[in-house]
Structure formats: C-alpha cells, structure tokens
Amino acid sequence: MEQIGPSTALLTDHYELTMLGSALADGSADRECVFEVFARRLPGGRRYGVVAGTGRVLDAIADFRFTDAELTQLEHTAVVDSATLSWLADYRFSGDVDGYPEGELYFPGSPILTVRGTFAEAVVLETVVLSILNHDSAIASAAARMSAAASGRPIIEMGGRRTHELAAVAAARAAYLAGFATTSNLEAGRRYGIPTRGTTAHAYILLHDSEEAAFRSQVAKAGPDTTLLVDTYDITAGIDTAVRVAGPELGAIRIDSGDVGVLARKAREQLDDLGAKDTRIMVSGDLDEHAIAALRAEPVDAYGVGTSVVTGSGAPTAGMVYKLVDVDGRPVAKRSEDKASRGGRKSAVRRHKATGTALEEVVHPADAPPELGEHDRTVPIPLMRAGKTVGGLPTLEDARTRLRRGMVSLPWEGLKLSQGEPAIPTTFS
C-alpha cells in the first residue's frame, strides 16, 4: 500500500468538504466564525477530565496541507468540484486558536478549544481536532485516576499491544502527561522523550531449559538490579530461584497473574526472609484505577498497566464536540433538546478558596470577563495567532506539573472513584 505523506488534510470527514464546497459556491465561506470544543458531560463515574493532545492538535493544524497527493485523491474520487479543489490547493489556516493548556482539568461546558477564522478554513479542522482531543483526553483522564489511586507509587504504561499501533504512541504520551512514570513504547520514547522501561516476558522464560537458566541469562546481561518475572511456573519457587541467582540485591520481581494482592503479601514475606528486603515488587495484569486503589495497603512498589489505560478505562472517548458558536460577531447555537449548545465566543475563570481548593468553573462571554478574585485565574491561553503557533507554550513536563497542581486543588470528594457529580460546578454567566 502506498505510504501517505506527513499531511493531515485527509484525516477528516467527507461532509466537511461537502460543506466547504457549498459555502464557496454560495459566498458564505468567508464569513468570520468561531468554533468551540467542549464536552456536554463527563463520562459516567468521572468527576473531572484532563486536557491532553493540545500540542498534537497544533502540529496537526500546521500540517493540514493539500499536497498533490491529497488533491489527486480528491479529484479521482470526485469528492469536490474543481473550484473547491483549487481553493484547497492554497489552504493554510490563518486564524486564531485559544484553549486550555495540556494538563489542565476540565468540566462540563468548559471551552477547551476555541478556533477563530473564516468558515471555510475552520470547518475542515473539525474531525482532526476532535479525534486527537477525544482520544488523548480520554486516556489522560483515566491515567490521572490511576496515578491518584497509586498514591505516588510509579506506574509503567504497557498497553501498546492492546490498541492501534499509532494510537499506542499517543496513549503513552497522554499517560505520561497524567503522571505515569515510564512507558514500554519505544516510539513514544523517541518522539516525546518519555523514559522507557522493559525487561522480559514469559516467552523468554519458556525459551530456556529452566527458569534458573533464564534468570541467570537476564542477570548476566542486565545486572542484579533487573526485574525478574517470577510467575511463569510457581511463584514461591520462582522467588527462591530469583534471589539465589541475583542475590539479595535483586532489584525487583514482577507478578503478572493471580490475586496479586495476596501474592504480593506472600512475596514480601518470602523476600524479607531471604534477606532481599530492598527488592521491590511490581504487579501487572488487567489493572485499572479500582484495582490499584484496592492494592493501596498491599506491599506493592510499582504497577504495570496496559489495556485499561489505552482504552480509557471504559471511557475511550472524552465526548467532546466542535460546534459553531458565532458568525460575524453574532452568537449562534444549536437548540435541539439533548444536544443544545450556548452561543457566543467564551472563556473561563476558575475560582478558588484562599487555601487553593477549586470552587467553580465560571464560563463567560469572552468580551465580558467577570471580576477576578485574589485566588482566581483565567484558564484558556493563546495557542495560535494568524495561523502561527504561539511561542513559549507549556512543554510536556510543564503539563505534568500543571496536572499535579490541579489534582491537589480538587475538593476531596472530587477524587473519589465512585459515581457522583463533577468535582466543581460549572456556572454560565
């Protein structure tokens, strides 16, 4: 199959180009418009959301170009007419984008991203913007719950084999943003500078004639500070063998099956009896935030999480939408009963107590901000101006720090994993 280039222009839906062609034909394509990304509600059981993917969105907008390859495809399949094809050949987004920085918390109705430009240049961005933000924010929101449940114990993201190969890279980035310590995905390590970790799977143990031979081979190559997988056959025997081979300075053991809480307790006792008091215990195997929370009192030092994080732990999309809210300075809004939107370009202020605890999200008309209290702050920041990415935007490490501070600001009940209302209310002014 022919490889496509770096352009993101066809990461879109057919109907966006249908609308574009019609707007060009009737003269409405150049009307100044504002599109807004928001979530009407949080996924069931969630008290907050985490914004992730903003950096990838800005890159996608910059790469939204119709090269000869894209134009040929559109012409060959008759998706657009010749006039629209000619317009697309010169497409460059020249508008403005504001939004919540990565690592920021969001709530129902938060104006997560605001895109300003002509109808023509903004409408075609809908799908690529939503596909990135919905995926990455869903992963980050789930990962943040897991990180909070882990109470400072490190988590490695290891879900690359449980999702699309490219989604795995984005998921690793989102999980790291949300507090995971490392990833097993090497492409995520290369692309985003995320620390990578990995030792062996059961296949490596089975390759050798005995578990001891496999352990000796691994220790000879990686040193005694490595992590040995001890549950291929019998965990008790595996731990005995691991300590005998690596000595009491063995770095860690990993348990990947069974009732990991009970097994971790027994493993800790056995390791201590063998003199390996500093050997850490890592557990993995179908863990999610609820399982991690249940293990909080157990002698577990680290977690490996795969399927649940790359699938959003039951909420694989953040449910965000991209809606037209303003045309030529006039607020417009969808009025359907279950999918209503609020017209007009908006911004948001987060109000806090003097202690730093968040009180409410105030969504307001962008040109009529409320008075800021001493501890309040405006949430959205400029991201693009005249089609160019604003300099000095927060880095991935900045996003991690922002989220840590945001989580501390939530009321205690907002950190619960049970069903309930959003951590803070959203007020519309």
N, C-alpha and C positions, 0 to 999 in steps of 0.2 A: 504494500500500500504506500502511496506517495506521502512523504512527510510534508506537513504544512509548516509554514514559517512562523516567526515569532508574533505575527499579527493576532490580535484578539478579536478582530472585527466580525468573525463569523460565530463567535461564542454568543449568539443572540438568537432571538426567535423570528420566524418568518413575518409575523404580524407587525413587528416593529418597522420593517422595511416597507410593508404594505401601507402603514400609516404615513411613513415618510413620503412615499411616492404620491399619495393622495394630497398631503399637505403642500407638497411642492406644486402640484397641479392647481390647487385652488387658492394659492397665495398665502396660506396661513403658516407656512413653515418657518417664517422669520419672526413670528410673534415671540416676545420675551416671556419665558416661562420659568417657573420654579417647580422642581420635583423634590419630593421629600421621602426619605426612607424611615420607616418606623414599624414597630410591632404593636398590633392592637392589644395583644395579651401575651403573657408569658406561657411557655409550655406547662402542662399540668404538673403541679407539685413544685414548681420553681418559684423562688421568692425574689430573684434578681437575674439579670442577664449580664454577660460580659461582652463588650465590643472587641472583635478581632477581625482581621482581614483588611483593615483600612489601608495599610501600606500596600497590600496586593491590589486593592482596588485602584489606587493611584497609578500603580505600574500598568494595570490593565487599560486604564483610560489613555495613558501616554502611548501605549502600543496599539490603540484602536485605529488602525490604518487599513485602507483598502488598497492592497498592492495588486499587481497584475494577476496574481493567483486568485485572490478573492473576487476580483472583478470578472475574471473569466468564468469562475464558478457561477456567479450570479447571472451572467449573461447566458451561459449554456443552459441553465435550469429555468430561465425566464422568470426569476423571482421579481425582478424590477424592470422597468422600461428604460429606454436609452437615456432619457433626461435624468432620471434618478441615478442611473449608472454613472453619468458624467458628474453629477453632484458628489457622489460618494468617492470618486477618484481624488477629489480635493479635500476630503473630510479631515478636519483637525478640530478637536474640541477646544473652544476658545473662551469657555465660560468660567464660572467660579464654583468652588466646592468648599463647603464648611461641614464640620461634623465632630462627633465625639472622638477623641483620640483613642487609640488602641489601649486596652487595659482599663477603660472606663466602664463603670457599671451603667446599665440602662434599665428602664422600667416601661410599662405600657404607655405608649404615646410619646416617648422620648424622641425628639427629632435627631435621629442617629446620623443621618447624612442629608445635606441639602445641596442640590445641583441646580445652578442657575445658568441659563443660556437660552438660545433660541429653541423652539420646539424641536426643530429638525436635529440639532446637534445633541440635545439632551435625551430625547425619547429613545434613541437607538442604544443608549447605555443601560437601559433597564435590566436586561437579563444578566449581563456580565457582572453588574454591580450586585444584584441580588444573589446570584449564585455564589459569589465569594463571601459576602457578608452573612448570608444564611448558613452556609457551611461552617465557616471559621468561628462565628459567634456561638453556634450550637456546640461545637467542640470545646471552645474555651469556657463556656458556661458550665458544661459537665465537668471539665477538668478542674475548674475552680472549686466546685463542690467536693471533688475528690481530694484536692490539696487541703481544703479546710478540714475534712474528715481525718486526714493523715496527721494533723497537728504537728507539723514540722518534720515528720519523717519523710525521706526522699521517695519520689515515685519515678520510675522509668517508663516512658511511653514505648510500647512494643506492639502496636496494632497494625503495622504495615501490611501484614498478610491477611488482614480482615477487611480490607477496603480497596478501592481502585488505587492503582499504583501512584497516580498523581495526587489524588485526594490524601494519600498517606503522608505525603510531604507537607501539604498544607495542615493536616491534622497534627503532625508533630510540632509544627511552628505554633499552632494555636494552644496546644497542651503546654508547651514550654512557656509561652506567654502567661498562662494561667497558673504557673507555679511548679510544673513538673521539673525535675532536676536534669534529666537526660532523655535521649531518645535512642532507639536501636536503628533508626533510619539514617543511612549514610548520606543520602541525597539531601535530607534536611540539614545534616551537619555541614555539608559543603555549601549549600545555598544560603543558610541563615546563621552559620556559626554556632549551632546548638551542640553542646557536648554529647558525644555518642558513647554508648556502652554496650557490651555483649560478650558472652563467654561461649557456652556450648549448649546444644540441645540434646535430647535423649538419643538422637541418631548417633552422636559422637560416642556416647557410652556403649551403645549397641554395636558400633563398628569394631570395638576392641574385644579381645577374647575374655576379658573380665573387667569388672568395674574398677578394680585396683589398677589395672593396666591403663585404663582411660584416664584415671585421676593422675597417675604418675606422668603420663604424657602431657597433660594440661599443666601441671605444676612445673614440669621441666621447661615448658615454653613460656608460661606466664608468671611463674614465681608463686610462692606460698600465699601471697595476698589476693589470689584469684578467688572466684566464686565457683564452688563445686555443686553440681546438680545431684542431689542425693536420693531422689525418689524413683529412679528407674526400676529398681527391684524392691528392696526392702529398706525403708528409711533408717531404721536403727542400725542395720549393718552398714548402710551407706555412710552414715555419720562416723561410725567407728573407723571405717576404711579411710575416709577423708582426712580425719585427724592423724591417723597413723602415717599416711602418705605425706601430708603437708606439715604436720607438726601442730602444736598448739597456737602457732602464729597464723593459722589458716585465716584468710580474710573473711570469707562468708560462705554459707551454704544457701542453696535455693530449694524451696519446696514448691512444687508445681501442681499438686493434686491432693485430693482428700480433704478432710476437715482441717484446714490449715491452722486454725486457732489452737485446736487440741494438739496437733502435730508440732506447732511452734513451741508450746509449753514443754512438751516432752523433749524436743530437740535442745531447748535451752538447758534443761536439767542435765541432759546427756553431755552436751558440750562442756558445761561447767565441771562435771565430774571427770571429764577427760583433760581438764586443765586448759581448755580453749575458751577462757572466759571472755576474751575480746572478739571472738569470732561472731560476726553478725549473721542474722537470719533474714533472708529475703523470701517473700512469698509471692506467688503469682497464680494465675488460673481462674479466669472468669470473675475477676474482682470488679466491683463498681463502688460508688460512694457509700452505699449502705453496707456492703461487706467490709469496706475499710473502716467505717465507723464502728462496726461490731468487733473489729480486731484491736480497737484502741487500747484496751487493757492487756493485750497479749504481748509477749516479748518479741515483737516483730520490729525489725530495724529499717526495712525498706519494702516497697511494693513494686510489682511489675503489673502494668495494666495494659490490656490490648483491646479486645473487641468493644468493651463498653465505652471507652473514650473516643474511638474513631467513629462510633455510631451515635455519639451524643448522649449515651446512656439512656436510650429510649426516646430522645427528642433530637432526631437527626437534622432538623431544620429549626431555625430561630423564628420562623413565621413572619419575617419582615416583608413589607410591601414597598413599592416605589410608586408614589401617587403624585399626580399633577395637583398643585395646591394654589397656583397663582398664574394668571395670564395677563400680561401687560399691566401689572400692578393691581389687578382685580382678583380678590380671593375667589377660588372655585373649590367645590367639594362634592364628593360622591355622597348621595343621600340614601342609598339602599340600607335597609334596616340592620342587617348583620355585618355590613362592610362599609359603614359610614366613615368618612374622613373629615378633618377640620381644615377649612380653607385658610390660605394666607401663609406667607413665609414665617417660620417660627424659630425661636431659640429657646434655651432652657437655663434656669438657675437652680442650683441645688442648695437648699437651706440646711444649716447645721446648728446644733447646740454649741455652746461655748466649749463643751467637752470634746467636740469634734464629731459627735454622733449625728448622722444624717437624719433630717426631719421630713423633708418632702422634696419632690421634683416639681418645679413650677415651670410649665410650658407657656410661653407668652409670644405675642406678635414680635417679630424681630426688631421692628422700629419702635416698640413701646416697652422697653425692659422695666421690670419692677425695681424698686429701690433695693440695693444690696445691703444686707446686714453685715455686721463685722465679720461673721464667720461663713457668709455665703459666697458662692462663686459661680461664674458663668461656665457652663460645661462645654459647648462647642468651640472649636478653634478653626481658624482659616487653614485650609488644606491645599487649595489650588486658586490661583488668581490668573485670569486671562489665559487659561489653559496650561499654565505652568505650575508645577508643584512648588509649594512654599518651602523655602529653605529652613533648616533647623528644626524639622519636625521630630517628635519623640522617636527614639530608637526602640528596638525590641526589648532591650534591657530596661529602658525607661518605662515601657508598658508593664513589665513585670513589677516594677516598683510602684507604679500607679495603682495596679490592681491590689497589691498588698495593702496599700494605704486605704483603698476603697473598702476592702473587706473589713478592716478594723473599724471603719466608720459606720458599718451597718448595726442597727439595733440587734441585741442578742437573738430575738425571735426571728430575725431575718436570715439567720444562719442555719435554722432548722431544716432538716431534710424532709420533713413531713409536709402534707398538704397545708396550704394557708394562703393568706393574702400577700401581695408584694411587700417586700421589706419596708418600703416607704410609699406613701400615696403619691399619685400624680395629680397635680392641680392645674387646670387650664384657665388662664386669665385672658 
